[in-house]
Amino acid sequence: MSLLARRASAEFAGTALLVAAVVGSGIAAARLSPTDVGLQLLENAIATALALGALILTFGPVSGAHFNPIVSAVDWWLGRRAGTGLSASDLAAYVAAQVCGAISGTVLANLMFDLPAATWSRTDRIGANLWLAEVVATAGLVVLVFALARTGRSNAAPAAVGAYIGAAYWFTSSTSFANPAVSIGRAFTDTFAGITPTSLPGFVCAQLVGGLVAIAAIVVWYPNAGNAADDVVVAHPSQEAEAR
């Protein structure tokens, strides 16, 4: 198996398991605490944060554990001049794997809880306040992972990224999707974690804006961050390293 195929398969599996954790824990929370939405959100947030940290530890050494098209796109953009990070072909493979993985993870969660494999969500998430929250959540996530890489602290990424996402469930009005692939995947479940397909364009656009805000912030706060693009989210082999 080629290096890119191995890395893309890791992104597929990691994103699938992440979304399975998000959707599955949302279903479980709604069943265990049917009358307490706050407790449901707490259960969902804790499970997601812990699963994300574990998945970064598992798949990070293979693909970097991006699990997010925005992280991958910023990695490509910042690393393109330094010859680090993802190439354009890597980026295309990563994004395809992440989106397909997210949809597969939702199907897996639905089936584990004896629900139809895929059902369009009816949970509307539309509004300027939610889009602003997605800009904030996405920008903060991307700045965090590049700050860790640029300062040689990628080993802290599993705990730090999991903690950030767990906290962002609560300090953002959108509950911090912060990820276009995960957003798309969550449209295929009519459960606690779902989002209507008609809500997706606003969320994805806000996440893209968040990525641009993050690039601007990284350039100001962490010059030459592109030199560390191979260490996002955690260090993983480059094509050149594999060739040697």
HELIX and SHEET records of a PDB file:
HELIX    1   1 LEU A    3  LEU A   32  1                                  30    
HELIX    2   2 VAL A   37  SER A   63  1                                  27    
HELIX    3   3 PRO A   69  GLY A   79  1                                  11    
HELIX    4   4 ALA A   88  MET A  112  1                                  25    
HELIX    5   5 ALA A  128  ARG A  150  1                                  23    
HELIX    6   6 SER A  154  ALA A  156  5                                   3    
HELIX    7   7 ALA A  157  PHE A  171  1                                  15    
HELIX    8   8 PRO A  180  ARG A  186  1                                   7    
HELIX    9   9 PRO A  197  SER A  199  5                                   3    
HELIX   10  10 LEU A  200  TRP A  221  1                                  22    
HELIX   11  11 ALA A  225  ASP A  231  5                                   7    
HELIX   12  12 GLN A  239  ALA A  243  1                                   5    
END                                                                             
